[in-house]
Amino acid sequence: MSVTSRSAIREPDFVISGQAYWLDRTEPYRRLDGQMTQLDVFMTHCAQCGERFEVKRSAGGISALNRRCAKHRRPGIKVSPRG
Ligand SMILES: [Zn+2]
């Protein structure tokens, strides 16, 4: 039995309201108070057009993740559930 594996596709690291996020990398980040921390950089797909884009999250800031690419970002307007 042959199985086609696509290494580029893996399970998302987490899913929020049906939108999947893949952790791509982490970057060092200096906070305003001088403390070094790190940013998690996630790949996701725009809830509107499906285009892939990156979102960055500082530790503990999960609620701030964008769900749309820069073209379709609408602060304060919720994404309606898929389906
Ligand atoms: Zn978009």
PDB file of the backbone (N, CA, C, O) and the ligand in Angstrom, with CONECT records:
HET     ZN  A 101       1
ATOM      1  N   MET A   1       0.834  -1.191   0.000  1.00  0.00           N
ATOM      2  CA  MET A   1       0.000   0.000   0.000  1.00  0.00           C
ATOM      3  C   MET A   1       0.873   1.247   0.000  1.00  0.00           C
ATOM      4  O   MET A   1       1.732   1.407   0.868  1.00  0.00           O
ATOM      5  N   SER A   2       0.665   2.100  -0.936  1.00  0.00           N
ATOM      6  CA  SER A   2       1.486   3.300  -0.979  1.00  0.00           C
ATOM      7  C   SER A   2       0.736   4.487  -0.387  1.00  0.00           C
ATOM      8  O   SER A   2      -0.449   4.701  -0.643  1.00  0.00           O
ATOM      9  N   VAL A   3       1.449   5.222   0.386  1.00  0.00           N
ATOM     10  CA  VAL A   3       0.865   6.402   1.020  1.00  0.00           C
ATOM     11  C   VAL A   3       1.624   7.631   0.551  1.00  0.00           C
ATOM     12  O   VAL A   3       2.850   7.692   0.646  1.00  0.00           O
ATOM     13  N   THR A   4       0.897   8.592   0.052  1.00  0.00           N
ATOM     14  CA  THR A   4       1.533   9.845  -0.343  1.00  0.00           C
ATOM     15  C   THR A   4       1.676  10.744   0.875  1.00  0.00           C
ATOM     16  O   THR A   4       0.689  11.191   1.460  1.00  0.00           O
ATOM     17  N   SER A   5       2.894  10.992   1.235  1.00  0.00           N
ATOM     18  CA  SER A   5       3.084  11.886   2.375  1.00  0.00           C
ATOM     19  C   SER A   5       3.570  13.235   1.887  1.00  0.00           C
ATOM     20  O   SER A   5       4.446  13.332   1.027  1.00  0.00           O
ATOM     21  N   ARG A   6       2.993  14.246   2.441  1.00  0.00           N
ATOM     22  CA  ARG A   6       3.406  15.594   2.096  1.00  0.00           C
ATOM     23  C   ARG A   6       3.996  16.219   3.355  1.00  0.00           C
ATOM     24  O   ARG A   6       3.279  16.598   4.282  1.00  0.00           O
ATOM     25  N   SER A   7       5.289  16.312   3.360  1.00  0.00           N
ATOM     26  CA  SER A   7       5.948  16.783   4.573  1.00  0.00           C
ATOM     27  C   SER A   7       5.608  18.233   4.899  1.00  0.00           C
ATOM     28  O   SER A   7       5.730  18.664   6.045  1.00  0.00           O
ATOM     29  N   ALA A   8       5.184  18.973   3.896  1.00  0.00           N
ATOM     30  CA  ALA A   8       4.880  20.381   4.134  1.00  0.00           C
ATOM     31  C   ALA A   8       3.587  20.561   4.924  1.00  0.00           C
ATOM     32  O   ALA A   8       3.344  21.614   5.514  1.00  0.00           O
ATOM     33  N   ILE A   9       2.768  19.521   4.923  1.00  0.00           N
ATOM     34  CA  ILE A   9       1.494  19.619   5.610  1.00  0.00           C
ATOM     35  C   ILE A   9       1.558  18.819   6.904  1.00  0.00           C
ATOM     36  O   ILE A   9       1.789  17.610   6.896  1.00  0.00           O
ATOM     37  N   ARG A  10       1.351  19.506   7.995  1.00  0.00           N
ATOM     38  CA  ARG A  10       1.327  18.819   9.274  1.00  0.00           C
ATOM     39  C   ARG A  10       0.177  19.366  10.109  1.00  0.00           C
ATOM     40  O   ARG A  10      -0.466  20.357   9.764  1.00  0.00           O
ATOM     41  N   GLU A  11      -0.045  18.698  11.187  1.00  0.00           N
ATOM     42  CA  GLU A  11      -1.125  19.124  12.053  1.00  0.00           C
ATOM     43  C   GLU A  11      -0.838  20.527  12.588  1.00  0.00           C
ATOM     44  O   GLU A  11       0.303  20.834  12.936  1.00  0.00           O
ATOM     45  N   PRO A  12      -1.853  21.371  12.657  1.00  0.00           N
ATOM     46  CA  PRO A  12      -1.630  22.702  13.227  1.00  0.00           C
ATOM     47  C   PRO A  12      -1.268  22.611  14.702  1.00  0.00           C
ATOM     48  O   PRO A  12      -1.651  21.668  15.395  1.00  0.00           O
ATOM     49  N   ASP A  13      -0.534  23.593  15.161  1.00  0.00           N
ATOM     50  CA  ASP A  13      -0.157  23.612  16.573  1.00  0.00           C
ATOM     51  C   ASP A  13      -1.356  23.953  17.453  1.00  0.00           C
ATOM     52  O   ASP A  13      -1.470  23.467  18.578  1.00  0.00           O
ATOM     53  N   PHE A  14      -2.226  24.774  16.941  1.00  0.00           N
ATOM     54  CA  PHE A  14      -3.502  24.954  17.607  1.00  0.00           C
ATOM     55  C   PHE A  14      -4.516  25.536  16.642  1.00  0.00           C
ATOM     56  O   PHE A  14      -4.171  26.068  15.586  1.00  0.00           O
ATOM     57  N   VAL A  15      -5.762  25.422  17.028  1.00  0.00           N
ATOM     58  CA  VAL A  15      -6.867  25.897  16.196  1.00  0.00           C
ATOM     59  C   VAL A  15      -7.761  26.761  17.066  1.00  0.00           C
ATOM     60  O   VAL A  15      -8.155  26.361  18.162  1.00  0.00           O
ATOM     61  N   ILE A  16      -8.078  27.950  16.568  1.00  0.00           N
ATOM     62  CA  ILE A  16      -8.990  28.829  17.293  1.00  0.00           C
ATOM     63  C   ILE A  16     -10.210  29.060  16.420  1.00  0.00           C
ATOM     64  O   ILE A  16     -10.115  29.621  15.328  1.00  0.00           O
ATOM     65  N   SER A  17     -11.347  28.622  16.913  1.00  0.00           N
ATOM     66  CA  SER A  17     -12.607  28.817  16.191  1.00  0.00           C
ATOM     67  C   SER A  17     -12.501  28.389  14.731  1.00  0.00           C
ATOM     68  O   SER A  17     -12.988  29.076  13.833  1.00  0.00           O
ATOM     69  N   GLY A  18     -11.868  27.261  14.511  1.00  0.00           N
ATOM     70  CA  GLY A  18     -11.776  26.710  13.175  1.00  0.00           C
ATOM     71  C   GLY A  18     -10.611  27.224  12.348  1.00  0.00           C
ATOM     72  O   GLY A  18     -10.384  26.745  11.236  1.00  0.00           O
ATOM     73  N   GLN A  19      -9.858  28.203  12.879  1.00  0.00           N
ATOM     74  CA  GLN A  19      -8.704  28.706  12.141  1.00  0.00           C
ATOM     75  C   GLN A  19      -7.430  28.084  12.701  1.00  0.00           C
ATOM     76  O   GLN A  19      -7.168  28.145  13.903  1.00  0.00           O
ATOM     77  N   ALA A  20      -6.649  27.487  11.815  1.00  0.00           N
ATOM     78  CA  ALA A  20      -5.466  26.740  12.231  1.00  0.00           C
ATOM     79  C   ALA A  20      -4.227  27.631  12.209  1.00  0.00           C
ATOM     80  O   ALA A  20      -4.076  28.500  11.350  1.00  0.00           O
ATOM     81  N   TYR A  21      -3.352  27.390  13.170  1.00  0.00           N
ATOM     82  CA  TYR A  21      -2.086  28.117  13.257  1.00  0.00           C
ATOM     83  C   TYR A  21      -0.951  27.115  13.376  1.00  0.00           C
ATOM     84  O   TYR A  21      -1.010  26.179  14.174  1.00  0.00           O
ATOM     85  N   TRP A  22       0.080  27.323  12.574  1.00  0.00           N
ATOM     86  CA  TRP A  22       1.278  26.484  12.626  1.00  0.00           C
ATOM     87  C   TRP A  22       2.443  27.318  13.145  1.00  0.00           C
ATOM     88  O   TRP A  22       2.757  28.378  12.603  1.00  0.00           O
ATOM     89  N   LEU A  23       3.068  26.828  14.190  1.00  0.00           N
ATOM     90  CA  LEU A  23       4.247  27.530  14.686  1.00  0.00           C
ATOM     91  C   LEU A  23       5.381  27.369  13.681  1.00  0.00           C
ATOM     92  O   LEU A  23       5.787  26.248  13.377  1.00  0.00           O
ATOM     93  N   ASP A  24       5.890  28.476  13.167  1.00  0.00           N
ATOM     94  CA  ASP A  24       6.926  28.443  12.146  1.00  0.00           C
ATOM     95  C   ASP A  24       8.313  28.606  12.755  1.00  0.00           C
ATOM     96  O   ASP A  24       9.243  27.880  12.404  1.00  0.00           O
ATOM     97  N   ARG A  25       8.445  29.549  13.657  1.00  0.00           N
ATOM     98  CA  ARG A  25       9.743  29.808  14.275  1.00  0.00           C
ATOM     99  C   ARG A  25       9.534  30.735  15.459  1.00  0.00           C
ATOM    100  O   ARG A  25       8.436  31.236  15.700  1.00  0.00           O
ATOM    101  N   THR A  26      10.617  30.947  16.187  1.00  0.00           N
ATOM    102  CA  THR A  26      10.577  31.961  17.234  1.00  0.00           C
ATOM    103  C   THR A  26      11.662  32.987  16.963  1.00  0.00           C
ATOM    104  O   THR A  26      12.707  32.676  16.391  1.00  0.00           O
ATOM    105  N   GLU A  27      11.398  34.203  17.378  1.00  0.00           N
ATOM    106  CA  GLU A  27      12.358  35.276  17.198  1.00  0.00           C
ATOM    107  C   GLU A  27      12.621  35.953  18.532  1.00  0.00           C
ATOM    108  O   GLU A  27      11.699  36.125  19.329  1.00  0.00           O
ATOM    109  N   PRO A  28      13.878  36.345  18.789  1.00  0.00           N
ATOM    110  CA  PRO A  28      14.162  37.096  20.011  1.00  0.00           C
ATOM    111  C   PRO A  28      13.513  38.470  19.936  1.00  0.00           C
ATOM    112  O   PRO A  28      13.407  39.066  18.864  1.00  0.00           O
ATOM    113  N   TYR A  29      13.090  38.949  21.065  1.00  0.00           N
ATOM    114  CA  TYR A  29      12.369  40.212  21.097  1.00  0.00           C
ATOM    115  C   TYR A  29      12.695  40.949  22.391  1.00  0.00           C
ATOM    116  O   TYR A  29      12.608  40.382  23.480  1.00  0.00           O
ATOM    117  N   ARG A  30      13.069  42.213  22.262  1.00  0.00           N
ATOM    118  CA  ARG A  30      13.373  43.010  23.451  1.00  0.00           C
ATOM    119  C   ARG A  30      12.160  43.855  23.804  1.00  0.00           C
ATOM    120  O   ARG A  30      11.693  44.672  23.010  1.00  0.00           O
ATOM    121  N   ARG A  31      11.674  43.641  24.994  1.00  0.00           N
ATOM    122  CA  ARG A  31      10.508  44.397  25.421  1.00  0.00           C
ATOM    123  C   ARG A  31      10.899  45.821  25.771  1.00  0.00           C
ATOM    124  O   ARG A  31      12.083  46.145  25.874  1.00  0.00           O
ATOM    125  N   LEU A  32       9.885  46.680  25.956  1.00  0.00           N
ATOM    126  CA  LEU A  32      10.130  48.081  26.270  1.00  0.00           C
ATOM    127  C   LEU A  32      10.923  48.246  27.555  1.00  0.00           C
ATOM    128  O   LEU A  32      11.681  49.205  27.705  1.00  0.00           O
ATOM    129  N   ASP A  33      10.748  47.308  28.485  1.00  0.00           N
ATOM    130  CA  ASP A  33      11.472  47.420  29.754  1.00  0.00           C
ATOM    131  C   ASP A  33      12.876  46.823  29.666  1.00  0.00           C
ATOM    132  O   ASP A  33      13.579  46.746  30.674  1.00  0.00           O
ATOM    133  N   GLY A  34      13.288  46.402  28.475  1.00  0.00           N
ATOM    134  CA  GLY A  34      14.640  45.900  28.287  1.00  0.00           C
ATOM    135  C   GLY A  34      14.794  44.403  28.462  1.00  0.00           C
ATOM    136  O   GLY A  34      15.845  43.844  28.150  1.00  0.00           O
ATOM    137  N   GLN A  35      13.756  43.752  28.959  1.00  0.00           N
ATOM    138  CA  GLN A  35      13.814  42.312  29.128  1.00  0.00           C
ATOM    139  C   GLN A  35      13.784  41.630  27.763  1.00  0.00           C
ATOM    140  O   GLN A  35      13.042  42.028  26.865  1.00  0.00           O
ATOM    141  N   MET A  36      14.611  40.594  27.630  1.00  0.00           N
ATOM    142  CA  MET A  36      14.559  39.822  26.399  1.00  0.00           C
ATOM    143  C   MET A  36      13.517  38.715  26.549  1.00  0.00           C
ATOM    144  O   MET A  36      13.453  38.019  27.562  1.00  0.00           O
ATOM    145  N   THR A  37      12.715  38.583  25.513  1.00  0.00           N
ATOM    146  CA  THR A  37      11.731  37.514  25.503  1.00  0.00           C
ATOM    147  C   THR A  37      11.720  36.955  24.085  1.00  0.00           C
ATOM    148  O   THR A  37      12.629  37.241  23.306  1.00  0.00           O
ATOM    149  N   GLN A  38      10.745  36.193  23.751  1.00  0.00           N
ATOM    150  CA  GLN A  38      10.687  35.718  22.379  1.00  0.00           C
ATOM    151  C   GLN A  38       9.290  35.850  21.800  1.00  0.00           C
ATOM    152  O   GLN A  38       8.286  35.815  22.511  1.00  0.00           O
ATOM    153  N   LEU A  39       9.266  36.001  20.497  1.00  0.00           N
ATOM    154  CA  LEU A  39       8.014  36.026  19.765  1.00  0.00           C
ATOM    155  C   LEU A  39       7.826  34.681  19.083  1.00  0.00           C
ATOM    156  O   LEU A  39       8.754  34.129  18.492  1.00  0.00           O
ATOM    157  N   ASP A  40       6.631  34.174  19.177  1.00  0.00           N
ATOM    158  CA  ASP A  40       6.284  32.997  18.380  1.00  0.00           C
ATOM    159  C   ASP A  40       5.731  33.484  17.049  1.00  0.00           C
ATOM    160  O   ASP A  40       4.837  34.330  17.015  1.00  0.00           O
ATOM    161  N   VAL A  41       6.258  32.956  15.962  1.00  0.00           N
ATOM    162  CA  VAL A  41       5.781  33.349  14.635  1.00  0.00           C
ATOM    163  C   VAL A  41       4.975  32.194  14.064  1.00  0.00           C
ATOM    164  O   VAL A  41       5.494  31.096  13.860  1.00  0.00           O
ATOM    165  N   PHE A  42       3.719  32.453  13.815  1.00  0.00           N
ATOM    166  CA  PHE A  42       2.820  31.427  13.317  1.00  0.00           C
ATOM    167  C   PHE A  42       2.457  31.677  11.864  1.00  0.00           C
ATOM    168  O   PHE A  42       2.378  32.820  11.412  1.00  0.00           O
ATOM    169  N   MET A  43       2.241  30.601  11.154  1.00  0.00           N
ATOM    170  CA  MET A  43       1.653  30.675   9.827  1.00  0.00           C
ATOM    171  C   MET A  43       0.170  30.365   9.951  1.00  0.00           C
ATOM    172  O   MET A  43      -0.236  29.456  10.675  1.00  0.00           O
ATOM    173  N   THR A  44      -0.617  31.129   9.235  1.00  0.00           N
ATOM    174  CA  THR A  44      -2.035  30.821   9.179  1.00  0.00           C
ATOM    175  C   THR A  44      -2.560  31.287   7.829  1.00  0.00           C
ATOM    176  O   THR A  44      -1.803  31.781   6.994  1.00  0.00           O
ATOM    177  N   HIS A  45      -3.840  31.129   7.628  1.00  0.00           N
ATOM    178  CA  HIS A  45      -4.439  31.540   6.361  1.00  0.00           C
ATOM    179  C   HIS A  45      -5.527  32.559   6.626  1.00  0.00           C
ATOM    180  O   HIS A  45      -6.305  32.421   7.570  1.00  0.00           O
ATOM    181  N   CYS A  46      -5.578  33.568   5.800  1.00  0.00           N
ATOM    182  CA  CYS A  46      -6.559  34.629   5.947  1.00  0.00           C
ATOM    183  C   CYS A  46      -7.975  34.049   5.949  1.00  0.00           C
ATOM    184  O   CYS A  46      -8.334  33.230   5.103  1.00  0.00           O
ATOM    185  N   ALA A  47      -8.761  34.496   6.921  1.00  0.00           N
ATOM    186  CA  ALA A  47     -10.125  34.002   7.025  1.00  0.00           C
ATOM    187  C   ALA A  47     -10.986  34.467   5.853  1.00  0.00           C
ATOM    188  O   ALA A  47     -12.052  33.906   5.600  1.00  0.00           O
ATOM    189  N   GLN A  48     -10.532  35.471   5.155  1.00  0.00           N
ATOM    190  CA  GLN A  48     -11.320  36.020   4.050  1.00  0.00           C
ATOM    191  C   GLN A  48     -10.885  35.492   2.690  1.00  0.00           C
ATOM    192  O   GLN A  48     -11.720  35.053   1.899  1.00  0.00           O
ATOM    193  N   CYS A  49      -9.576  35.532   2.407  1.00  0.00           N
ATOM    194  CA  CYS A  49      -9.123  35.160   1.071  1.00  0.00           C
ATOM    195  C   CYS A  49      -8.310  33.863   1.056  1.00  0.00           C
ATOM    196  O   CYS A  49      -8.028  33.314  -0.010  1.00  0.00           O
ATOM    197  N   GLY A  50      -7.939  33.382   2.230  1.00  0.00           N
ATOM    198  CA  GLY A  50      -7.193  32.134   2.301  1.00  0.00           C
ATOM    199  C   GLY A  50      -5.707  32.269   2.050  1.00  0.00           C
ATOM    200  O   GLY A  50      -4.985  31.273   2.065  1.00  0.00           O
ATOM    201  N   GLU A  51      -5.246  33.464   1.825  1.00  0.00           N
ATOM    202  CA  GLU A  51      -3.824  33.693   1.586  1.00  0.00           C
ATOM    203  C   GLU A  51      -3.027  33.428   2.854  1.00  0.00           C
ATOM    204  O   GLU A  51      -3.450  33.770   3.958  1.00  0.00           O
ATOM    205  N   ARG A  52      -1.863  32.811   2.671  1.00  0.00           N
ATOM    206  CA  ARG A  52      -1.045  32.504   3.826  1.00  0.00           C
ATOM    207  C   ARG A  52      -0.329  33.752   4.319  1.00  0.00           C
ATOM    208  O   ARG A  52       0.181  34.537   3.520  1.00  0.00           O
ATOM    209  N   PHE A  53      -0.291  33.932   5.605  1.00  0.00           N
ATOM    210  CA  PHE A  53       0.450  35.052   6.164  1.00  0.00           C
ATOM    211  C   PHE A  53       0.965  34.672   7.539  1.00  0.00           C
ATOM    212  O   PHE A  53       0.603  33.638   8.100  1.00  0.00           O
ATOM    213  N   GLU A  54       1.826  35.542   8.067  1.00  0.00           N
ATOM    214  CA  GLU A  54       2.431  35.290   9.367  1.00  0.00           C
ATOM    215  C   GLU A  54       1.788  36.145  10.440  1.00  0.00           C
ATOM    216  O   GLU A  54       1.412  37.293  10.200  1.00  0.00           O
ATOM    217  N   VAL A  55       1.670  35.579  11.606  1.00  0.00           N
ATOM    218  CA  VAL A  55       1.295  36.373  12.765  1.00  0.00           C
ATOM    219  C   VAL A  55       2.337  36.138  13.849  1.00  0.00           C
ATOM    220  O   VAL A  55       2.853  35.033  14.012  1.00  0.00           O
ATOM    221  N   LYS A  56       2.631  37.201  14.584  1.00  0.00           N
ATOM    222  CA  LYS A  56       3.616  37.096  15.652  1.00  0.00           C
ATOM    223  C   LYS A  56       2.916  37.278  16.988  1.00  0.00           C
ATOM    224  O   LYS A  56       2.007  38.094  17.140  1.00  0.00           O
ATOM    225  N   ARG A  57       3.365  36.507  17.924  1.00  0.00           N
ATOM    226  CA  ARG A  57       2.736  36.543  19.232  1.00  0.00           C
ATOM    227  C   ARG A  57       3.808  36.563  20.296  1.00  0.00           C
ATOM    228  O   ARG A  57       4.706  35.721  20.299  1.00  0.00           O
ATOM    229  N   SER A  58       3.718  37.523  21.199  1.00  0.00           N
ATOM    230  CA  SER A  58       4.596  37.486  22.358  1.00  0.00           C
ATOM    231  C   SER A  58       4.021  36.502  23.366  1.00  0.00           C
ATOM    232  O   SER A  58       2.835  36.175  23.328  1.00  0.00           O
ATOM    233  N   ALA A  59       4.862  36.045  24.251  1.00  0.00           N
ATOM    234  CA  ALA A  59       4.450  35.015  25.186  1.00  0.00           C
ATOM    235  C   ALA A  59       3.179  35.434  25.921  1.00  0.00           C
ATOM    236  O   ALA A  59       3.116  36.530  26.478  1.00  0.00           O
ATOM    237  N   GLY A  60       2.195  34.587  25.924  1.00  0.00           N
ATOM    238  CA  GLY A  60       0.961  34.850  26.663  1.00  0.00           C
ATOM    239  C   GLY A  60      -0.049  35.690  25.925  1.00  0.00           C
ATOM    240  O   GLY A  60      -1.099  36.017  26.479  1.00  0.00           O
ATOM    241  N   GLY A  61       0.241  36.050  24.680  1.00  0.00           N
ATOM    242  CA  GLY A  61      -0.650  36.960  23.970  1.00  0.00           C
ATOM    243  C   GLY A  61      -1.554  36.291  22.955  1.00  0.00           C
ATOM    244  O   GLY A  61      -1.805  36.843  21.884  1.00  0.00           O
ATOM    245  N   ILE A  62      -2.033  35.130  23.277  1.00  0.00           N
ATOM    246  CA  ILE A  62      -2.737  34.311  22.288  1.00  0.00           C
ATOM    247  C   ILE A  62      -3.976  34.994  21.727  1.00  0.00           C
ATOM    248  O   ILE A  62      -4.330  34.769  20.570  1.00  0.00           O
ATOM    249  N   SER A  63      -4.640  35.825  22.527  1.00  0.00           N
ATOM    250  CA  SER A  63      -5.897  36.407  22.073  1.00  0.00           C
ATOM    251  C   SER A  63      -5.684  37.467  20.998  1.00  0.00           C
ATOM    252  O   SER A  63      -6.644  37.887  20.352  1.00  0.00           O
ATOM    253  N   ALA A  64      -4.447  37.903  20.798  1.00  0.00           N
ATOM    254  CA  ALA A  64      -4.185  38.990  19.866  1.00  0.00           C
ATOM    255  C   ALA A  64      -3.887  38.499  18.448  1.00  0.00           C
ATOM    256  O   ALA A  64      -3.605  39.307  17.564  1.00  0.00           O
ATOM    257  N   LEU A  65      -3.947  37.211  18.228  1.00  0.00           N
ATOM    258  CA  LEU A  65      -3.611  36.691  16.905  1.00  0.00           C
ATOM    259  C   LEU A  65      -4.579  37.176  15.841  1.00  0.00           C
ATOM    260  O   LEU A  65      -5.797  37.147  16.020  1.00  0.00           O
ATOM    261  N   ASN A  66      -4.017  37.616  14.745  1.00  0.00           N
ATOM    262  CA  ASN A  66      -4.832  38.042  13.620  1.00  0.00           C
ATOM    263  C   ASN A  66      -5.416  36.840  12.899  1.00  0.00           C
ATOM    264  O   ASN A  66      -4.844  35.750  12.893  1.00  0.00           O
ATOM    265  N   ARG A  67      -6.545  37.066  12.305  1.00  0.00           N
ATOM    266  CA  ARG A  67      -7.189  36.005  11.539  1.00  0.00           C
ATOM    267  C   ARG A  67      -7.271  36.351  10.069  1.00  0.00           C
ATOM    268  O   ARG A  67      -7.697  35.532   9.254  1.00  0.00           O
ATOM    269  N   ARG A  68      -6.862  37.565   9.727  1.00  0.00           N
ATOM    270  CA  ARG A  68      -6.872  37.964   8.321  1.00  0.00           C
ATOM    271  C   ARG A  68      -5.510  38.520   7.941  1.00  0.00           C
ATOM    272  O   ARG A  68      -4.763  39.011   8.788  1.00  0.00           O
ATOM    273  N   CYS A  69      -5.200  38.435   6.649  1.00  0.00           N
ATOM    274  CA  CYS A  69      -3.975  39.005   6.141  1.00  0.00           C
ATOM    275  C   CYS A  69      -4.049  40.531   6.206  1.00  0.00           C
ATOM    276  O   CYS A  69      -5.095  41.099   6.520  1.00  0.00           O
ATOM    277  N   ALA A  70      -2.938  41.179   5.910  1.00  0.00           N
ATOM    278  CA  ALA A  70      -2.864  42.638   6.039  1.00  0.00           C
ATOM    279  C   ALA A  70      -3.900  43.338   5.157  1.00  0.00           C
ATOM    280  O   ALA A  70      -4.389  44.415   5.499  1.00  0.00           O
ATOM    281  N   LYS A  71      -4.226  42.723   4.028  1.00  0.00           N
ATOM    282  CA  LYS A  71      -5.171  43.354   3.111  1.00  0.00           C
ATOM    283  C   LYS A  71      -6.591  43.370   3.676  1.00  0.00           C
ATOM    284  O   LYS A  71      -7.376  44.278   3.401  1.00  0.00           O
ATOM    285  N   HIS A  72      -6.900  42.349   4.467  1.00  0.00           N
ATOM    286  CA  HIS A  72      -8.289  42.181   4.898  1.00  0.00           C
ATOM    287  C   HIS A  72      -8.495  42.407   6.390  1.00  0.00           C
ATOM    288  O   HIS A  72      -9.562  42.126   6.937  1.00  0.00           O
ATOM    289  N   ARG A  73      -7.461  42.918   7.032  1.00  0.00           N
ATOM    290  CA  ARG A  73      -7.558  43.133   8.471  1.00  0.00           C
ATOM    291  C   ARG A  73      -8.618  44.181   8.785  1.00  0.00           C
ATOM    292  O   ARG A  73      -8.622  45.276   8.222  1.00  0.00           O
ATOM    293  N   ARG A  74      -9.488  43.830   9.669  1.00  0.00           N
ATOM    294  CA  ARG A  74     -10.556  44.755  10.066  1.00  0.00           C
ATOM    295  C   ARG A  74     -10.651  44.752  11.576  1.00  0.00           C
ATOM    296  O   ARG A  74     -11.430  43.993  12.153  1.00  0.00           O
ATOM    297  N   PRO A  75      -9.871  45.588  12.212  1.00  0.00           N
ATOM    298  CA  PRO A  75      -9.906  45.587  13.677  1.00  0.00           C
ATOM    299  C   PRO A  75     -11.315  45.781  14.201  1.00  0.00           C
ATOM    300  O   PRO A  75     -12.048  46.660  13.749  1.00  0.00           O
ATOM    301  N   GLY A  76     -11.677  44.957  15.149  1.00  0.00           N
ATOM    302  CA  GLY A  76     -12.969  45.116  15.798  1.00  0.00           C
ATOM    303  C   GLY A  76     -14.108  44.409  15.113  1.00  0.00           C
ATOM    304  O   GLY A  76     -15.210  44.348  15.658  1.00  0.00           O
ATOM    305  N   ILE A  77     -13.870  43.863  13.909  1.00  0.00           N
ATOM    306  CA  ILE A  77     -14.934  43.141  13.223  1.00  0.00           C
ATOM    307  C   ILE A  77     -14.648  41.655  13.285  1.00  0.00           C
ATOM    308  O   ILE A  77     -13.594  41.195  12.846  1.00  0.00           O
ATOM    309  N   LYS A  78     -15.582  40.918  13.827  1.00  0.00           N
ATOM    310  CA  LYS A  78     -15.353  39.498  14.031  1.00  0.00           C
ATOM    311  C   LYS A  78     -15.463  38.726  12.727  1.00  0.00           C
ATOM    312  O   LYS A  78     -16.200  39.087  11.809  1.00  0.00           O
ATOM    313  N   VAL A  79     -14.694  37.644  12.690  1.00  0.00           N
ATOM    314  CA  VAL A  79     -14.784  36.733  11.560  1.00  0.00           C
ATOM    315  C   VAL A  79     -15.972  35.807  11.811  1.00  0.00           C
ATOM    316  O   VAL A  79     -16.087  35.217  12.885  1.00  0.00           O
ATOM    317  N   SER A  80     -16.839  35.685  10.836  1.00  0.00           N
ATOM    318  CA  SER A  80     -17.945  34.772  11.016  1.00  0.00           C
ATOM    319  C   SER A  80     -17.438  33.345  10.860  1.00  0.00           C
ATOM    320  O   SER A  80     -16.529  33.084  10.073  1.00  0.00           O
ATOM    321  N   PRO A  81     -18.028  32.427  11.613  1.00  0.00           N
ATOM    322  CA  PRO A  81     -17.559  31.043  11.564  1.00  0.00           C
ATOM    323  C   PRO A  81     -17.672  30.461  10.161  1.00  0.00           C
ATOM    324  O   PRO A  81     -18.579  30.789   9.397  1.00  0.00           O
ATOM    325  N   ARG A  82     -16.726  29.592   9.852  1.00  0.00           N
ATOM    326  CA  ARG A  82     -16.764  28.917   8.555  1.00  0.00           C
ATOM    327  C   ARG A  82     -17.897  27.917   8.489  1.00  0.00           C
ATOM    328  O   ARG A  82     -18.381  27.426   9.509  1.00  0.00           O
ATOM    329  N   GLY A  83     -18.294  27.638   7.310  1.00  0.00           N
ATOM    330  CA  GLY A  83     -19.211  26.536   7.119  1.00  0.00           C
ATOM    331  C   GLY A  83     -20.587  27.036   6.792  1.00  0.00           C
ATOM    332  O   GLY A  83     -21.503  26.238   6.595  1.00  0.00           O
TER     333      GLY A  83
HETATM  334 ZN    ZN A 101      -6.958  38.174   2.972  1.00  0.00          ZN2+
END
